[in-house]
Amino acid sequence: MIAFLRGELVAVQRGDRSSVTLNVNGVGYRLMVPQRLLQQMPAIGDTVQVFTHLAVRETEMVLYGFESSAERDLFTELIKVSGVGPALGVALLNTLNLEELVRAVVTENVRMLSLTPGVGKKTAQRLVLELKTRLSTWRQEADVPVAAAGGPPSSIYGEVEMALLALGYSPSQAVKALQAVGQQQGDRLGQSVEDWLRTAIAYLSQESV
C-alpha cells in the first residue's frame, strides 16, 4: 500500500471529480481528493505531502488523497460499509470534516449523515450500525474529539445541532457556537432546546458582525 506521496504539485482539478497531480521523482501521480483538501493546497510548483489510499477495481486502480493519516484511515473505514464506495466516501468527507463525521456516527446522528448528497436514511443508519463501535474505539486511539466540550447534554445535542444546520449554518459554525455557549452559559441553559438554540444564534450573529 502507498501510505503517502510527497512531491511537486503540478496540477489541480476542481469540480465533481476534484484531483491533484504530483510529480514524485519524475513520476506523475493523479489523486482523487475531497474538495476541502484543495483549499489546503500550496501554489503550483510547491512541494506537498498527501496521505493516500489505493482502491483496486476490476478495470483500474485509483489513488485517493487526504490531508491527514486520520482522514485517510476514516475513509478506509467508510468504504468497508455495504453500499458505500469510494465516491460516496469522498462525498461524506466533502460534507463533514473528520471530527463532524466521526461525531455523527458515534452519536447516531442519522440526520447529520443524511446531509451528504447520495446518503439516504437507510445508508446513514447502516453507517451507524456498522461503524459506531469501530469508530468509538478508533477515535480514542487517534485522539479525534466527538463532542464539543461544554456543549448541550447528549440527549438534545443532535436536535440543537440540526436546528442550526436547518437555519443555514455550517456544521463547523454549529459546533463552534455550541462549544462557546456551553462554556459560558451551559449550566443555565440546561435541557432546553429552545434556550440553547436561541443563545447559539445570538452568538453566531455577534461573530458575523
Phi, psi and omega in degrees: 000142176272110185284321177199163175232140177230120182190189182280131176284118183246343180200148176227128178243124180258168180117197183298326179246068183293143182205164172229153176239129181246141172262108181247103180054042176088358178250129180270124179246124175261128182238128172283132187224155171298146183300327182294335179293329181299332180291342181263356185288141175283188179288153175305133181101342178279163178272138181219150175244131182230131177278141194231155171227130179261116178261123182256120178248177182297324187249352182199166172241132184235130176267132176247139184242148184218158184291325184222163177293328179295317178295320177298317181292324177295317176303317179300321178291320182300316186282358172280343181286136180303127178088359179249104178267181181303320181298318180287327175299317177294320180298320178298318180285340174286325184277318182235140176284179187304309183297319181295320182291316178297317180297319181298320179290311185294326180267007177060039181273082182298322181296321178295315180297326183286356175292338181286126176304131180094349179256104176273183183299319182294318178295319179298318178295323179292322176301316179295313183299315186273339187247343188305309183294315182296317182287331176299318178286315183298318185292331176290318179293324181270359180058047178259118180291148178237359178213145178286122181301129178080008180284189181299158174304148184303332183293337181236359185305308183299322181294317180293317181298314181293327177296320177294320178295322180295336179274359175104001178279152179280160176305319180296319178296319181297314180298315181299316181295316182293324177295313181295315180296320180297318180292328184271321189223015186306316182297323182287325186283329175058230185259013184274112177300317183299317181293317178299315183295313181298318182289323178294319178296319178298320178297314181293326178294321178292324181295330184276350181287000000 
